[in-house]
Amino acid sequence: MADGIKYEYKTVQTLRGTDGLVISKMQKDGWELVGQGQGRLRSTLDFRRPKKPLPRLLIGAAVGGLVILAAVIGVGAALEGGGGKKDESNKSTAATASAGPSAASPVAAAVITPQNNPEFAALLKRDSCDDANRDFATKHPGKTVAFDGSIVHMAPHGNDDTRYDFLLGPGDEGPKTGIGPAFKYQDANIPDLKLTGRNTPATVRAGDRFRFVAEVGEYDAKQCVFFLHPVSTDIR
């Protein structure tokens, strides 16, 4: 239809558990969520937004350019012996395949990891009472971090035997962890951890190793405890 709205489209891959943050950011930029697919570790979000109309002078210039471009393409096709139009979906698939699973996405860049943030990499090697803990919490409140770690200790929270305080540490040493911040999930139950991966357990215990994805909370300098809020917990 001549009066129909024309849209531009964008597909974004996210780490599971960070969908809400990405959707909110995209909506602020005028994008509308039109599709969502869930994978084992990643989600695929499809967005669209109305295209901004071009000024008339630019439209006239663009039309003239398209006419010239169409003529050049027609001559080129004739010289090459013709050939049918390729399916646009195939082009999209090929582009995705060539990018590979390691291709950077806006969401991947937004998640702080030891690999993309030297400050966080250094923090994971500091003492739990080091001022670097306070500095990082003050600089990155509400940001999402991801790191390989293990459960150092877990204990019931209050009188509720279904909720726990989890003490987490970087690395694989569990209760023997001797370096790094004392990360803490406070007053959380097992479903709050949002466990993902193969053979997801019904419960967890000290020593279990995971890929923790969490939101940065406050740092308690008196207790030397760095509070985090779970986003997802991937089995390693």
HELIX and SHEET records of a PDB file:
HELIX    1   1 ASP A   19  LYS A   28  1                                  10    
HELIX    2   2 ARG A   56  LEU A   79  1                                  24    
HELIX    3   3 GLU A   88  ALA A   99  1                                  12    
HELIX    4   4 PRO A  106  ALA A  110  1                                   5    
HELIX    5   5 PRO A  118  LEU A  123  1                                   6    
HELIX    6   6 ASP A  131  LYS A  139  1                                   9    
HELIX    7   7 GLY A  174  LYS A  176  5                                   3    
HELIX    8   8 PRO A  191  LEU A  193  5                                   3    
SHEET    1   A 3 TYR A   7  LEU A  15  0                                        
SHEET    2   A 3 ARG A  42  PRO A  50 -1                                        
SHEET    3   A 3 GLU A  32  GLN A  38 -1                                        
SHEET    1   B 6 LEU A 195  THR A 196  0                                        
SHEET    2   B 6 VAL A 225  ILE A 235  1                                        
SHEET    3   B 6 PHE A 183  ALA A 188  1                                        
SHEET    4   B 6 ASP A 160  PRO A 170 -1                                        
SHEET    5   B 6 THR A 144  HIS A 157 -1                                        
SHEET    6   B 6 ARG A 209  ASP A 220 -1                                        
END                                                                             
